[in-house]
Amino acid sequence: MSTYTRSHPYRIVLTGGPGGGKTTAADMFRREIGERIVVVPESATMIFTGGFPRDPSDHAVEGVQRAIYHVQRNLEDVQSKRFPDRVLLCDRGTVDGAAYWPEEDDSGFYQAMDTTLEDELDRYDGVIFFESAAVGGMGIEGGNPTRLESLAEAAKLDARLRKIWSNHPNFKVVHHDPSFLKKISLGLAVMEEMIDDLRHDNS
């Protein structure tokens, strides 16, 4: 049974493969909605820009994912306490690390973090998955200097992430579109609809 007790307003994850547009969408949504929401920044970006070493060996990758998991978890909890009346938009969630874990079977990730997939999914009220542009064969270059994945690697991560997060009962997909503006506009609409539905269901 999960040890996490939900509080409301709600906690929503924005996730997806590299180059999906989730960070841009979160920032635009915050600007549009204002103080009703707060964005929990991506812990991986914070860690890597802070100088955490990157190494392709399995041991190093596991160490990185442990660090990301604990920073992400605590970031969410701190922001939840700081802003108890706001909806939390989480730029990635604690489950993302399972897709980056060296083993194809992600069960090792949950064992290493002393948790389960079910408990981690239960931290969130909804999941919005931004499909990577790599799925459509388009470039994923952007403003994130920590992104190192090739198109093939990004598409593979997109598939792994989608498989994992789709276990959440409130899972929505924002599909790739050749028009980034159209995709972001659709993503904003999905976010607004999800928040409205959560409020209605719990009113």
N, C-alpha and C positions, 0 to 999 in steps of 0.2 A: 504494500500500500504506500502511496506517495506521502512523504513527510512535508510537502509544500502546501501551505494554506493560501489559496488565492485571495486577493483583495481586489476590489473594484473601485475605480475604473480598471480598464482591461490591459492585458499584456499581449501584444501582437508581434510576431516575428516576421521580418522581411528577409528572405533568403533566396538562394538560387546560385547558379554557377557564376564564375567570374565574368564580368562584363554584362551583367543582367540589368543594371540601372537602378538597383534597389537603394543605393546610397543617395543618388540624385532624387529619386522619388520621395524618400523620407525627408530630405531637406526641403523640397518644394511643398510637401504636405504640411510640414511644421510652419512654413511661412504663410501658407493659406489659412490654416486652422488657428495658429497662434498658441495661446497658453493653455488650450485644452489638452494638448499632447506634449510629450517630451521624448526626444530621441535618445536611445542608448547607443552610443557609438560602437563601431566594430572593434572588438578587443584585439583581434589579430593585427589590424593596421596600427593600433596604438603600441603594441608590443614590438613590432618590426621597425617602426619609425623611431622607437626609443633605443634601438641598438641591439635587440635580442638577436644572437647569431642564427644564421640559417645554414643548414647542412643537409644534404640529401640522404644521409645514413638513417636507417630505421630508428636507431637509438635517439638521434637528434630530433627527428620528426616527432617521435613519441613525447620527448621532453617539451617541445614547442606546443603540442596539442594539450598537454597537461596544464601548461601555463595559461594558454588561451582559455581553456575551460573554466579555470578558477577565476581568472580576471573577468570573464564574461558573466559568470554567475554572480559575482560580487558587485559588478557594475549595475546589473539589473536590480539587485536588492537594495543597493544604496540609492539609486534613482527612485525606486518605488517608495522608499522612506522619505526622501526629500520632497517628492511631489505626489503625495497620496491621493490627490484629487484629479490627477491627469492620466490620460491613456499613455501607456508606454509603447513606443515603436522601437523594437529591438533590431538593430542592424546586425543580423545573424543571431543565432541562439546557441544554447549549450550543446545541441545535438550536432551542429555542423562539423565538429571535430571528428566525428565518426567517419565522415566521407574522406577525410585526409589521413586517417589512420593507415599505417603501412599495410596491414593485413586486409585482404579482400573481405573477410568475414569481420564485420564491425563489432562483434560481440566483445572482442578484446578491449575495445575502447571503453565500453561501459564497465567492464571488470576493473580496468585500470583506474577509473574515476569513482569506483565504489558506488555505482548507481545502476539504473536500468533505463532502457528506452522509454518505457511507460512513465516512469517518474519524471524524466526530463520533458516529455511531451506535455505532461500535466501541469508544467509551469506556465504554459501559454494558453490563452483563450482562442487564438487563431493564428494561422500561418498563411502568408502570401508569398508565393514562389515566383520570382522573376526569372524567366527562362533566359539563359545566356544567349547573346548574339552569336556565339560560336556555334550554336546548334544550327543556325542558318548560314554558316560559313562566312560570317562577317567578322571584321576585326573587333578586338576587345580592348584596344588601346584607350586609355582615358587618363584621368588625373590622379590615379592611385599608383605611386611609384613602387609600391611593394608587390604589385601584381607581376608574376614571372611566368605564368602558364602560357603554353602554346595553345593554338586553337583546338587541337586534338585533346590536350589535357583538360582544357576548360570544358569541352563538351562531355568528357568522361566524368568530371566532377559534377557537372550539372545533372547527369543521369543518376549518380550515386546519391546526391543530395535529395533529388526528387523522390527516389525510392524510399529513403529514410523518412523524410518529412510527410510523405503522403499517408503515413499511418495516423496522422492527427485527424480527428473527426471534423475539424473545421479548416480544411486545406483548400486554398484557392490558387489557381495558376494564372499568371499574366504571361501570355505567350510572346515569343520573339516576333518582332515586326520590323520590316525594312525601314520604317519611319520611327526613329527614336522618340520623336515628339508624340506620335500617336500611341506608342507603347506606354510612355510615362503618363499620358492623359488617362489611358485605360487603368493603369496601376493606381492612380489617385482615386478614380471612381470606385475601384474594388476596395480600397482602404476605407473610403467613406461609407460604402455599403456595409462592410463588415462591422464597423463600429456602430452603425445604426442598428444592425441586426442584433448585436450583442446587447445593446441597451434595451431593445424591445423584448428580447428573450428573458432578460433579468429584471424587467420592470414589474 
